Amino acid sequence: IEEFVQELRYKHRFENADLLVGAFYSNMYRYDYLENQTLYHLFPVVLESRNTVERPEQSSALFAQYRYYIGERYSIMGGVRYQKIANSFDRIMNEFGALPTAVDGATSWSNTLPSLSFSYYGENNAHTYFTYSKGYRPGGYAFRTSDLLIPYGEERTDSYELGYKKIWDNRVQFSGALFYNDITDHRSTTFTDTLSTITFNADKAYSYGIELDVSYKNENLELYTSLGWTKAQFDTISDPTYAPFEGNKLLEIPNLTALLAIKYNINSNLYLSAATKYMGERYYNLAN
């Protein structure tokens, strides 16, 4: 993979507002995937399967964000991002002992992604906020399933978050957030019995949960702990092939995560640290 990426940003502070505008460009001008397998158990006759994919991609975006402060306690922020992605695929597949097959395709996607946030700044470094934002993942082609390029659609997410943050005596910090994600055309990739992959779109899916973080810091000691709980499920699947999995858990999203870390500063050049992390149940196939 060879890629050129550039982002330009401009910020300006007004008396009662902040403005950010920018542009983004990415050119993945080389993305070459090679899969080479050899069957040795038919020796001395050697059969090879040599599969290749070239998948260059261009992405560009324009974005802006404006935050207006209402007195010392409130602010409102609005943002927008316009994004365009162009992708091309060139696939050559050579099954064992068979003639190679070649397919190609090209697609592009564009989206306008808004965001909106309200904040209340309380006393003693307290901050309460509510945020809405629209997320997006482009579509593409599944190329490891067969000798065809199998298309899948773009995914769109409406995200809502209610959060609270507070600092006590510059030592103890707390943050907590409730979130809900409404997902349209959710994209999932799962393994088949032959260890190739299948990518498909579920009409609707959702996830919601809570995240909590607490940290403590003094001159020599730092403590950090976090806890997260998430429920994420397929809601509606109209494709008859995958409809039996409607209501199952989304893939690779653990229901519970936790972290406990400690750091002790012996002096300015030496410290000791330790951490333990817990990850709960998660699934790797559609049948859970």
KAHUKA-V391739 format. One record per pair of residues at least 4 apart in sequence whose C-alpha atoms are under 8 Angstrom apart, sorted by the first residue. I is the first residue (numbers start at 0). GAP is how many residues later the second one is. D is the distance in whole Angstrom. If there is no record, write none. Layout:
# KAHUKA-V391739
I & GAP & D
I & GAP & D
This chain:
# KAHUKA-V391739
0 & 27 & 7
0 & 28 & 8
0 & 29 & 5
0 & 30 & 5
0 & 31 & 7
1 & 26 & 6
1 & 27 & 6
1 & 28 & 5
1 & 29 & 7
2 & 23 & 7
2 & 24 & 6
2 & 25 & 4
2 & 26 & 6
2 & 27 & 7
3 & 22 & 6
3 & 23 & 5
3 & 24 & 6
3 & 25 & 8
4 & 19 & 8
4 & 20 & 6
4 & 21 & 4
4 & 22 & 6
5 & 18 & 6
5 & 19 & 5
5 & 20 & 6
6 & 15 & 7
6 & 16 & 6
6 & 17 & 4
6 & 18 & 6
7 & 14 & 5
7 & 15 & 5
7 & 16 & 7
8 & 11 & 7
8 & 12 & 6
8 & 13 & 4
8 & 14 & 7
9 & 10 & 6
9 & 11 & 5
9 & 12 & 6
10 & 7 & 7
10 & 8 & 6
10 & 9 & 5
10 & 10 & 7
11 & 6 & 6
11 & 7 & 5
11 & 8 & 7
12 & 4 & 6
12 & 5 & 5
12 & 6 & 6
13 & 4 & 6
13 & 5 & 8
15 & 52 & 6
15 & 53 & 5
15 & 54 & 8
16 & 49 & 7
16 & 50 & 5
16 & 51 & 4
16 & 52 & 6
17 & 48 & 6
17 & 49 & 5
17 & 50 & 7
18 & 45 & 8
18 & 46 & 6
18 & 47 & 5
18 & 48 & 7
19 & 44 & 6
19 & 45 & 5
19 & 46 & 6
20 & 41 & 8
20 & 42 & 6
20 & 43 & 4
20 & 44 & 6
21 & 40 & 6
21 & 41 & 5
21 & 42 & 6
22 & 37 & 8
22 & 38 & 6
22 & 39 & 5
22 & 40 & 6
23 & 35 & 8
23 & 36 & 5
23 & 37 & 5
23 & 38 & 6
24 & 33 & 8
24 & 34 & 6
24 & 35 & 4
24 & 36 & 7
25 & 32 & 6
25 & 33 & 5
25 & 34 & 6
26 & 29 & 8
26 & 30 & 6
26 & 31 & 5
26 & 32 & 6
27 & 28 & 5
27 & 29 & 5
27 & 30 & 6
28 & 27 & 5
28 & 28 & 7
28 & 29 & 8
29 & 24 & 7
29 & 25 & 7
29 & 26 & 5
30 & 22 & 8
30 & 23 & 6
30 & 24 & 5
30 & 25 & 5
31 & 20 & 7
31 & 21 & 6
31 & 22 & 5
31 & 23 & 7
32 & 19 & 5
32 & 20 & 5
32 & 21 & 6
33 & 16 & 7
33 & 17 & 6
33 & 18 & 5
33 & 19 & 7
34 & 14 & 8
34 & 15 & 6
34 & 16 & 5
34 & 17 & 6
35 & 12 & 7
35 & 13 & 6
35 & 14 & 4
35 & 15 & 6
36 & 11 & 6
36 & 12 & 5
36 & 13 & 6
37 & 8 & 7
37 & 9 & 6
37 & 10 & 5
37 & 11 & 6
38 & 4 & 8
38 & 7 & 6
38 & 8 & 6
38 & 9 & 6
39 & 4 & 8
39 & 6 & 6
39 & 7 & 8
41 & 4 & 6
41 & 5 & 8
46 & 49 & 6
46 & 50 & 6
47 & 46 & 8
47 & 47 & 8
47 & 48 & 6
47 & 49 & 7
48 & 44 & 8
48 & 45 & 5
48 & 46 & 5
48 & 47 & 5
48 & 48 & 8
49 & 43 & 7
49 & 44 & 5
49 & 45 & 7
50 & 40 & 8
50 & 41 & 6
50 & 42 & 5
50 & 43 & 6
51 & 39 & 6
51 & 40 & 5
51 & 41 & 7
52 & 36 & 7
52 & 37 & 6
52 & 38 & 5
52 & 39 & 7
52 & 90 & 8
53 & 34 & 8
53 & 35 & 6
53 & 36 & 5
53 & 37 & 7
54 & 32 & 7
54 & 33 & 6
54 & 34 & 5
54 & 35 & 7
55 & 31 & 6
55 & 32 & 6
55 & 33 & 7
56 & 28 & 7
56 & 29 & 6
56 & 30 & 5
56 & 31 & 7
57 & 27 & 6
57 & 28 & 5
57 & 29 & 7
58 & 24 & 7
58 & 25 & 6
58 & 26 & 4
58 & 27 & 6
59 & 23 & 6
59 & 24 & 5
59 & 25 & 7
60 & 20 & 7
60 & 21 & 5
60 & 22 & 4
60 & 23 & 6
61 & 19 & 6
61 & 20 & 5
61 & 21 & 7
62 & 16 & 7
62 & 17 & 6
62 & 18 & 4
62 & 19 & 6
63 & 15 & 6
63 & 16 & 6
63 & 17 & 7
64 & 12 & 7
64 & 13 & 6
64 & 14 & 4
64 & 15 & 7
65 & 11 & 6
65 & 12 & 5
65 & 13 & 6
66 & 8 & 7
66 & 9 & 6
66 & 10 & 4
66 & 11 & 6
67 & 7 & 5
67 & 8 & 5
67 & 9 & 6
68 & 4 & 8
68 & 5 & 6
68 & 6 & 4
68 & 7 & 7
69 & 4 & 5
69 & 5 & 5
69 & 6 & 8
71 & 49 & 7
72 & 47 & 5
72 & 48 & 5
72 & 49 & 7
73 & 44 & 8
73 & 45 & 6
73 & 46 & 5
73 & 47 & 6
74 & 43 & 6
74 & 44 & 5
74 & 45 & 7
75 & 40 & 8
75 & 41 & 6
75 & 42 & 5
75 & 43 & 6
76 & 39 & 6
76 & 40 & 5
76 & 41 & 6
77 & 36 & 8
77 & 37 & 6
77 & 38 & 5
77 & 39 & 7
78 & 35 & 6
78 & 36 & 5
78 & 37 & 6
79 & 32 & 7
79 & 33 & 6
79 & 34 & 4
79 & 35 & 6
80 & 31 & 6
80 & 32 & 5
80 & 33 & 6
81 & 28 & 7
81 & 29 & 6
81 & 30 & 4
81 & 31 & 6
82 & 27 & 5
82 & 28 & 5
82 & 29 & 6
82 & 30 & 8
83 & 24 & 7
83 & 25 & 6
83 & 26 & 4
83 & 27 & 7
84 & 23 & 5
84 & 24 & 5
84 & 25 & 6
84 & 53 & 7
85 & 20 & 8
85 & 21 & 6
85 & 22 & 4
85 & 23 & 6
86 & 19 & 6
86 & 20 & 6
86 & 21 & 6
86 & 53 & 8
87 & 16 & 8
87 & 17 & 6
87 & 18 & 4
87 & 19 & 6
88 & 15 & 5
88 & 16 & 5
88 & 17 & 6
88 & 52 & 8
89 & 12 & 8
89 & 13 & 6
89 & 14 & 4
89 & 15 & 7
90 & 11 & 6
90 & 12 & 5
90 & 13 & 6
90 & 52 & 7
90 & 58 & 8
91 & 8 & 7
91 & 9 & 6
91 & 10 & 4
91 & 11 & 7
91 & 55 & 8
92 & 7 & 5
92 & 8 & 5
92 & 9 & 6
92 & 54 & 6
93 & 4 & 6
93 & 5 & 6
93 & 6 & 4
93 & 7 & 6
94 & 4 & 7
94 & 5 & 7
100 & 46 & 7
101 & 45 & 8
102 & 44 & 8
102 & 45 & 7
102 & 46 & 7
103 & 45 & 7
104 & 44 & 8
106 & 33 & 7
108 & 29 & 7
108 & 30 & 8
108 & 45 & 8
110 & 25 & 8
112 & 20 & 7
112 & 21 & 5
112 & 22 & 7
112 & 23 & 8
113 & 19 & 6
113 & 20 & 6
114 & 16 & 7
114 & 17 & 6
114 & 18 & 4
114 & 19 & 6
115 & 15 & 6
115 & 16 & 5
115 & 17 & 6
116 & 12 & 7
116 & 13 & 6
116 & 14 & 4
116 & 15 & 6
117 & 11 & 6
117 & 12 & 5
117 & 13 & 7
118 & 8 & 7
118 & 9 & 6
118 & 10 & 4
118 & 11 & 7
119 & 7 & 6
119 & 8 & 5
119 & 9 & 6
120 & 4 & 7
120 & 5 & 6
120 & 6 & 5
120 & 7 & 6
121 & 4 & 5
121 & 5 & 6
121 & 6 & 8
123 & 42 & 8
123 & 43 & 7
123 & 44 & 7
124 & 40 & 8
124 & 41 & 6
124 & 42 & 6
124 & 43 & 8
125 & 38 & 7
125 & 39 & 6
125 & 40 & 4
125 & 41 & 7
126 & 37 & 6
126 & 38 & 5
126 & 39 & 6
127 & 34 & 8
127 & 35 & 6
127 & 36 & 4
127 & 37 & 6
128 & 33 & 6
128 & 34 & 5
128 & 35 & 6
129 & 30 & 7
129 & 31 & 6
129 & 32 & 5
129 & 33 & 6
130 & 28 & 8
130 & 29 & 6
130 & 30 & 5
130 & 31 & 7
131 & 26 & 7
131 & 27 & 6
131 & 28 & 5
131 & 29 & 7
132 & 25 & 6
132 & 26 & 5
132 & 27 & 7
133 & 22 & 7
133 & 23 & 6
133 & 24 & 5
133 & 25 & 6
134 & 21 & 6
134 & 22 & 5
134 & 23 & 6
134 & 24 & 7
135 & 18 & 7
135 & 19 & 6
135 & 20 & 5
135 & 21 & 6
136 & 17 & 6
136 & 18 & 5
136 & 19 & 7
137 & 15 & 7
137 & 16 & 4
137 & 17 & 6
138 & 12 & 8
138 & 13 & 6
138 & 14 & 4
138 & 15 & 4
138 & 16 & 7
139 & 11 & 6
139 & 12 & 6
139 & 13 & 7
139 & 14 & 8
140 & 8 & 6
140 & 9 & 5
140 & 10 & 4
140 & 11 & 6
141 & 7 & 6
141 & 8 & 5
141 & 9 & 6
141 & 10 & 7
141 & 55 & 8
141 & 56 & 7
141 & 57 & 6
142 & 4 & 7
142 & 5 & 7
142 & 6 & 5
142 & 7 & 7
143 & 52 & 6
143 & 53 & 6
143 & 54 & 8
144 & 51 & 6
144 & 52 & 6
144 & 53 & 6
151 & 35 & 8
151 & 47 & 7
151 & 48 & 6
151 & 49 & 6
152 & 32 & 7
152 & 34 & 8
152 & 48 & 7
153 & 31 & 7
153 & 33 & 8
154 & 28 & 7
154 & 29 & 6
154 & 30 & 5
154 & 31 & 5
154 & 32 & 6
155 & 27 & 6
155 & 28 & 5
155 & 29 & 7
155 & 30 & 7
156 & 24 & 6
156 & 25 & 6
156 & 26 & 4
156 & 27 & 6
157 & 23 & 6
157 & 24 & 5
157 & 25 & 7
158 & 20 & 7
158 & 21 & 6
158 & 22 & 5
158 & 23 & 6
159 & 19 & 6
159 & 20 & 5
159 & 21 & 6
160 & 16 & 7
160 & 17 & 6
160 & 18 & 4
160 & 19 & 7
161 & 15 & 6
161 & 16 & 5
161 & 17 & 6
162 & 12 & 7
162 & 13 & 6
162 & 14 & 4
162 & 15 & 6
163 & 11 & 6
163 & 12 & 5
163 & 13 & 6
164 & 8 & 8
164 & 9 & 6
164 & 10 & 4
164 & 11 & 7
165 & 7 & 6
165 & 8 & 5
165 & 9 & 7
166 & 4 & 7
166 & 5 & 6
166 & 6 & 4
166 & 7 & 6
167 & 4 & 5
167 & 5 & 6
170 & 44 & 8
170 & 45 & 5
170 & 46 & 5
170 & 47 & 6
171 & 42 & 7
171 & 43 & 6
171 & 44 & 5
171 & 45 & 7
172 & 40 & 8
172 & 41 & 6
172 & 42 & 5
172 & 43 & 7
173 & 38 & 8
173 & 39 & 6
173 & 40 & 5
173 & 41 & 7
174 & 37 & 6
174 & 38 & 5
174 & 39 & 7
175 & 34 & 7
175 & 35 & 6
175 & 36 & 4
175 & 37 & 6
176 & 33 & 6
176 & 34 & 5
176 & 35 & 7
177 & 30 & 8
177 & 31 & 6
177 & 32 & 5
177 & 33 & 7
178 & 29 & 5
178 & 30 & 6
178 & 31 & 6
179 & 26 & 7
179 & 27 & 6
179 & 28 & 4
179 & 29 & 7
180 & 25 & 5
180 & 26 & 5
180 & 27 & 6
181 & 22 & 8
181 & 23 & 7
181 & 24 & 5
181 & 25 & 7
182 & 21 & 6
182 & 22 & 5
182 & 23 & 5
183 & 18 & 8
183 & 19 & 6
183 & 20 & 5
183 & 21 & 7
184 & 16 & 5
184 & 17 & 5
184 & 18 & 5
184 & 19 & 6
184 & 20 & 8
185 & 15 & 5
185 & 16 & 5
185 & 17 & 7
185 & 18 & 6
185 & 19 & 6
186 & 12 & 7
186 & 13 & 6
186 & 14 & 5
186 & 15 & 7
187 & 11 & 6
187 & 12 & 6
187 & 13 & 6
187 & 14 & 8
187 & 63 & 7
188 & 8 & 6
188 & 9 & 5
188 & 10 & 4
188 & 11 & 7
189 & 7 & 5
189 & 8 & 5
189 & 9 & 7
189 & 61 & 8
189 & 94 & 7
189 & 95 & 5
189 & 96 & 7
190 & 4 & 5
190 & 5 & 6
190 & 6 & 4
190 & 7 & 6
190 & 93 & 8
190 & 94 & 7
191 & 4 & 6
191 & 5 & 6
191 & 6 & 7
201 & 32 & 7
201 & 34 & 6
201 & 35 & 5
201 & 36 & 7
201 & 37 & 8
202 & 32 & 8
202 & 33 & 5
202 & 34 & 5
202 & 35 & 7
203 & 30 & 7
203 & 31 & 5
203 & 32 & 5
203 & 33 & 7
204 & 27 & 8
204 & 28 & 6
204 & 29 & 4
204 & 30 & 5
204 & 31 & 7
205 & 26 & 6
205 & 27 & 6
205 & 28 & 7
205 & 29 & 7
206 & 23 & 7
206 & 24 & 5
206 & 25 & 4
206 & 26 & 6
207 & 22 & 6
207 & 23 & 6
207 & 24 & 7
208 & 19 & 7
208 & 20 & 5
208 & 21 & 4
208 & 22 & 6
209 & 18 & 6
209 & 19 & 5
209 & 20 & 7
210 & 15 & 7
210 & 16 & 6
210 & 17 & 4
210 & 18 & 7
211 & 14 & 6
211 & 15 & 5
211 & 16 & 6
212 & 11 & 8
212 & 12 & 6
212 & 13 & 4
212 & 14 & 7
213 & 10 & 6
213 & 11 & 5
213 & 12 & 6
214 & 7 & 7
214 & 8 & 5
214 & 9 & 4
214 & 10 & 6
215 & 5 & 8
215 & 6 & 6
215 & 7 & 5
215 & 8 & 7
216 & 4 & 6
216 & 5 & 4
216 & 6 & 6
217 & 4 & 7
218 & 46 & 8
219 & 44 & 6
219 & 45 & 5
219 & 46 & 7
220 & 41 & 7
220 & 42 & 6
220 & 43 & 5
220 & 44 & 6
221 & 40 & 6
221 & 41 & 5
221 & 42 & 6
222 & 37 & 8
222 & 38 & 6
222 & 39 & 5
222 & 40 & 7
223 & 35 & 8
223 & 36 & 6
223 & 37 & 5
223 & 38 & 6
224 & 33 & 7
224 & 34 & 5
224 & 35 & 4
224 & 36 & 6
225 & 32 & 6
225 & 33 & 5
225 & 34 & 7
226 & 29 & 8
226 & 30 & 6
226 & 31 & 4
226 & 32 & 7
227 & 28 & 6
227 & 29 & 5
227 & 30 & 6
228 & 26 & 6
228 & 27 & 5
228 & 28 & 7
229 & 23 & 8
229 & 24 & 7
229 & 25 & 5
229 & 26 & 6
230 & 18 & 8
230 & 24 & 6
231 & 17 & 6
231 & 18 & 6
231 & 21 & 7
232 & 14 & 6
232 & 15 & 6
232 & 16 & 4
232 & 17 & 5
233 & 11 & 8
233 & 12 & 6
233 & 13 & 5
233 & 14 & 6
233 & 15 & 6
233 & 16 & 6
234 & 11 & 6
234 & 12 & 6
235 & 7 & 8
235 & 10 & 6
235 & 11 & 8
236 & 5 & 7
236 & 6 & 5
236 & 8 & 8
236 & 9 & 6
237 & 4 & 8
237 & 5 & 6
238 & 4 & 6
239 & 4 & 8
241 & 4 & 7
244 & 41 & 6
244 & 42 & 6
247 & 38 & 7
247 & 39 & 7
247 & 40 & 7
248 & 34 & 7
248 & 37 & 8
248 & 39 & 7
249 & 33 & 7
249 & 36 & 8
250 & 31 & 7
250 & 32 & 5
250 & 33 & 5
250 & 34 & 7
250 & 35 & 7
251 & 30 & 5
251 & 31 & 5
251 & 32 & 6
252 & 29 & 6
252 & 30 & 7
253 & 25 & 6
253 & 26 & 5
253 & 27 & 5
253 & 28 & 4
253 & 29 & 8
254 & 24 & 8
254 & 25 & 6
254 & 26 & 6
254 & 27 & 7
255 & 22 & 8
255 & 23 & 6
255 & 24 & 5
255 & 25 & 7
256 & 20 & 8
256 & 21 & 6
256 & 22 & 5
256 & 23 & 6
257 & 19 & 6
257 & 20 & 5
257 & 21 & 7
258 & 16 & 7
258 & 17 & 6
258 & 18 & 5
258 & 19 & 6
259 & 15 & 6
259 & 16 & 5
259 & 17 & 7
260 & 12 & 7
260 & 13 & 6
260 & 14 & 4
260 & 15 & 6
261 & 11 & 6
261 & 12 & 6
261 & 13 & 6
262 & 8 & 7
262 & 9 & 6
262 & 10 & 4
262 & 11 & 7
263 & 7 & 6
263 & 8 & 5
263 & 9 & 6
264 & 5 & 6
264 & 6 & 4
264 & 7 & 7
265 & 4 & 6
265 & 5 & 5
265 & 6 & 7
266 & 4 & 7
282 & 5 & 5
283 & 4 & 7
